[in-house]
Amino acid sequence: MPLVSIIVPVYNTGAYLQECLDHLVGQTLEDIEIIVINDGSTDESEKIIQNYVRRYPHLYYYARENHGISYTRNQGIQLASGKYLMFVDSDDYLALDACEKLVEVAKKSQAEVTVCDFYEFNTEDKKLNSLPDFTVTSLTESPSLLFDINSSPWNKLYLRSFIVENQIVFPENLKYEDTVFVLKALYLANKISKCQEALVYYRVREGSETMVMNERVFDIFPILDQVNTIFQSSKSETLRHYLTFFNINRLTVYNLQQVYQPNEETAQRFIQESFAYLDQHFPDWKHNRPFRQHNSWVKWILKRSPWLTKRVVSILRKRVKTS
């Protein structure tokens, strides 16, 4: 049994795939398996992967028709045999000692989930994203981590038995699938630990699924339904406050991102439905303390008002079109 199984979904990322795979086969921790799943790519990804398969016996390759990243990651979990799991997007890459350092922290803390800082980069610059420092803890002990830890799966190491036994999977056929997987893992983990280094390089690129704004933004509502169901059993009032804030923050941020929505009617409809969602599920949301603490007075007023939000988004959309 390898120590770490690294799951790499691939879909038309040939331009970045070699850099990603070089940093995986070059890991200082040798006791790993790399599971590469080609999700129906139509570019040169297949040829690139085959070249690595011939040279690296611990790199396992699977190819099939396109089913989406959630299905691909779930398949990777089923195929994995390592003590720990990692997910790497094929346009990102890891520091060469990422596995070694994450495993060291996970073993010492006996944590089910271990997180690390990461770099966000594009062709022009690189920015360090530092999560708040914390000792070994849980969401019940440190509720603010529900908001402070990013809901992406790729800067985290997971105990595989914990993931399998708790049936933690990525919801399929929905955008924002990461949110359900990561928050369920954080909620159920008895121990969450942090490696105090930035070990992941997350590429920001135009045209990627996470950057595109379209009708799929409405997927956030069933995603939040699943998240809120996960936390139903919590008896912590503070954690429930942060769950409310998570919903508020996610929806109000997406409201403002409707500036980039191609269709005006879609943008306005999403804003209307997001306010209706908050009013229905969290009637007192406008008085949520973390919401007020994490926003300037101007943003707090703006995000609380559907009329102001719609008006500002409409004005900014016109500017974006003419720029």
Sequence and secondary structure as in RCSB ss.txt:
>XXXX:A:sequence
MPLVSIIVPVYNTGAYLQECLDHLVGQTLEDIEIIVINDGSTDESEKIIQNYVRRYPHLYYYARENHGISYTRNQ
GIQLASGKYLMFVDSDDYLALDACEKLVEVAKKSQAEVTVCDFYEFNTEDKKLNSLPDFTVTSLTESPSLLFDIN
SSPWNKLYLRSFIVENQIVFPENLKYEDTVFVLKALYLANKISKCQEALVYYRVREGSETMVMNERVFDIFPILD
QVNTIFQSSKSETLRHYLTFFNINRLTVYNLQQVYQPNEETAQRFIQESFAYLDQHFPDWKHNRPFRQHNSWVKW
ILKRSPWLTKRVVSILRKRVKTS
>XXXX:A:secstr
  SEEEEEEESS HHHHHHHHHHHHT S  SEEEEEEEES  STHHHHHHHHHHH TTEEEEEES   HHHHHHH
HHHH  SSEEEE  TT EE TTHHHHHHHHHHHHT SEEEEEEEEE SS EEEE      SB TTT TTHHHHS 
S STTEEEEHHHHHHTT    TT SSHHHHHHHHHHHH S EEEEEEEEEEEE  TTSTTT  SGGGGGHHHHHH
HHHHHGGG   HHHHHHHHHHHHHHHHHHHHGGGG S HHHHHHHHHHHHHHHHHH TTGGG HHHHHTS HHHH
HHHH HHHHHHHHHHHHHHHHH 
